[in-house]
C-alpha cells in the first residue's frame, strides 16, 4: 500500500495536500525530503551538466534524449537530509565550478549549488526525487524552464516566458534569504560556510574525458 497521506475519508490525498516530497539516492542510504513550496522545475542542457553525468560513470537515467537534466530549483533551507548524510559527497568540474553533490554509496546525483553558501539556490537533480506514489509532474508541476538549449543534442523548443518568470521568482526568493538570514539553513554547508564534504575537483584529463563523452 502507498504511504501517501490519507484524507478524512481514507482516500489517498492529492500531492497538493502534502507539504514535502521524498528525497532518496538509488540505493536508499541517503534519504530526506524537500518542501513543495518555492520550487520551480526546469531542464538544463549545458555541456557541464552532461559532462557531470559522465563523470559519475554513466549518463543513463540522468540525461534525457536531448542531453538535458531535469532539475527542481529551490532554496537550500527547503531541503532536509534525514538519514545517511555521511554518504553525501561533492564533485566539481573545475576549481571555480559549481559544487555538484551526489550520494557516494551509489553515485546518484543529488544537487547542484554555487560555491557561495550565501547564495541559497539549489538545483535538485531528478534522480533523487523519483517516488512510486507520484510523478514529478504531480509533485512539482510541468517543466517551466529550459536553459542552455544551444548545447542540446537535438533541437529543443525554447520556453522564454516560463524561464523568465521562474528565474525572476527564484531571484526574489534568494534576495529574501539574504535579508532574513535563512540562507544559513542548509544541509550542504557548515556554520562557517564551508562545504560539508570536501569537493573533489576533476583533473584536466578527467574533465576532458567527461566533456568528450558528452559530445
N, C-alpha and C positions, 0 to 999 in steps of 0.2 A: 504494500500500500504506500502511496506517496506520502511524504512527510510535510507536504504543503499545508499551511494553516487552514483550519476549517471555519466556516461561518456558523451562525447560531443554529442553522438547520442541519448541520453536519455535512454540508456540501463543501467541496474544495474551494477555498477562497480565491478570487481573482488575484493575479500578481500585484495589481494596484492596491490591494488591501494590505499587503506586506510592505515593510519599510526597508528590507535588506535582501540581498541576493547572495547565495553561497559562492565562496571562492575556494578553489582547491587545485592542487597540482594533479597530474595524471595518476600518480600512484596513491594519493591521499595522505601523504606525510604532512604536507603544508596545507593548512585549511584556515579559513576566516570568512569574512563577509564584507560586502560593500553596500553602503546605503544607497537606496534608489534615488533620492532627491539629488539634484545638482549633477546629473550625469548627462553626457552628450556622446552619441555614438558616431564614429567615423571610420574611414578606411584610408590608410597611408600606403602609398606606392613607392616611397623613396628607396633609393639603392641601399642606403644604410640599413633600413628595416629588412630588406631582402637578404643582405649580407649577414645580418644578425641571426636570421633563421638558419642559414647555412653554417654559421659559426658554432651553433649548438648541435650540429650533426646532420640536420636534415630540415628541408622546408616543408616536408609532408605534414599536413594538418595545421600548419601555421599560416602559409600564404594561400591566397585564392588563385584561380586560374590566370588572373592578370598580374599576379605578384603582389597583391595588396594584403595588408594586415588589418584585420577588424579590431578596432580599439574602442574601449569605453573611456572617455575622458572625464575626469572628475577631480576633486580635491583630495590630497593625501589624508586629511582629517576624516574623510569619508570611508577610509579603508582600515579594517582591523584584522590582524593576524592572530587567530585564536590558538592554534596548535602548530608545532613543527617550525617555528620561526628560525630555529637554528639551521634549517635547510636552505634559508634564503641566501642566495649568492648574487654577485654583481659582476657584470662584464661591461667593458667599454671598447668601442672600435678604435678609439684614438685617445690621446691624453686629455683632450678637451671635449670629447664627445659625450652624448647622453649616457646616463647610467641606466643600464639595461638589466633589470632584476629577473632572476629565474630561480626555480627550485633545483638545487644541485642533486637531489635524490633521483630525479628522472628527467632533468633538462627541460622542464616545462617553462616556457616564457611566462612571466607574471606581469611585469610592468616596466614602463619607461619613465624616468624622471630627469630633470635637469640636475646639474651639479650644485646648484644654489638651493639650499634647503628652504630659504625664504620664499622661493617660487613653489607654491604648494601644488602645482599641476602634477597629475599622474595619469598616464595612459595605460589602462589595464588591458592586457592582451587577451583576446577571446579564449585562448587555450586554457585559461584558469577560471573561466566563467561558465562553462557548459554545465547544465543541470538537466537531468532527465525529466524534471517536473514542469519545465517551461523552456521555451526557445529564447534566444537573445532578443528577438523581435518582441516577444511578450514581456520580457524583463525590462528592456531598455528602449524599446521602440525601434523603428527602422533607422538605417544609416542616413544621417543628415549631412555629413561632411565627407568630401573626397578630396584629398590633398596630394600634392606631388604627382599628379596624373601623368606628367611627361615621362616619368620613369616606369610607367606601367608596361607590362609585356605586350599587351594588346590595347587597342583604343578603349578609353573609359569616358563615359558621358560625364561632363562636369556638373557640379551642383553648387554654383556660385552663391545663390541666395541662402541656401541652407548652411553652407560653410561660413559665410559672413555672419549670419545670425548666431550660430553656435559659438564661433570664436569671440564675438562681442559679449555674449552672455558669460562665457568662461573667463574672459579678461576681467569683467566686472567682479566676478566671484573671487578672483585672485587678488584684486586690489583690496577687497574686504578682509581677506585673511591677513594682509599686511597691517591693516588698520586695527583689527581686533586681536592680533597676535595668535590667531588659531593656526597659523602655518606651523607653529611649534608642535602641533599634534600630528605626528607622522610615524608610521612603522618602519620607515626607510632611513631615518637619520636619528642620531642620538641627541641628547640635550645640548651638546656642543656644536651641533650642525654637521657632524661627521657621518658618513655612510655607516650603517650598522654592519655592513660586510665590506671589506676592503675590495675595491674594484680591480678586477683582472683586466689589464689593458692588452689588447692584442698586439703582437709584434707586427712589423710591416709585412712580413711574409704571411702570417696568419690572416691579416686583413686582406692582402692581395688575393689569397686563395678564396676567401669568403666572397669578395667582390666579384671575382671571375666566375665563381659558381652560380652567382645570382644573375648572370647575363643570359 
